[in-house]
Amino acid sequence: MADLNNQDSLQNLLVMLRQEHRDLDSAIHALASSTPADQLQVQRLKKKKLSLKDRIISIEDQLTPDIIA
């Protein structure tokens, strides 16, 4: 039962992180298209987006059962 609660929590966290990742992507595109673009801010957002992607992959790995070939 505890394992199911943990999986539900991870699934919920995954949904939130994916949404934040999409939001950052939109913000990066909007900021990059503005004139003049604040390159430092764009780089910070890209770094945060990459960090989110790493967390998403880590959580997906936890949710995917290991398959022994």
N, C-alpha and C positions, 0 to 999 in steps of 0.2 A: 504493500500500500504506500509506504514512504517513497518507494522508487517511482511510483506513478505521480505522486505529488511533485517530486523533484523534476520529472520529465515535463509535467504541466508548467512548472515554474520556468524551466529552460525554454519551453516553447513560447511562453509569454514574453520572456526576455528577448528571444530571437525576433519576434514580431516587432517589438519596440526598437531594437537595434537596426533592423532592416528599414523601418520607417525613418529613423534618424539618419541613416546612410543616404536614403533617397532625398531627404530634406537638405542635407549637406550638399549633395550633388546639384540640386536646384540652386542653392545659394552660391555655389562656386560658379555655375554658369551665369547667373545674374551678375555677380561681381566682376567676372572676367569680361563680360560684354559691356560693362559700364566704361565710360571714358573719363579720365584715365583710370585704368584698373589698379587697385591697390595690390601689388604683387605680393607683398609680405602677408597680407590678410589671406589672399588666395592660397599661398603656400601653407599657412597655418591650417586652413580649412581642409586642404588636401591631405595633410598629415593626420588630422583628426579622422578624416574619412577612411584613410588606410588603416588606422588603429581600430576603428569600428569593424572594418572588413575582417581583420585578424581575429577579433572577438567573435564575430559571426561564424567564421570557419571553425574556431575552437568549439563553440557550442554545438554546431552541426556535427562535429566529430564525436562529441559526447553523446549525442542523441542517436547516432548511427551505430548499430551493433557491429562488433568486430566479426569479420567473416574470415575464417581460416581456410585458405585455399589448399 
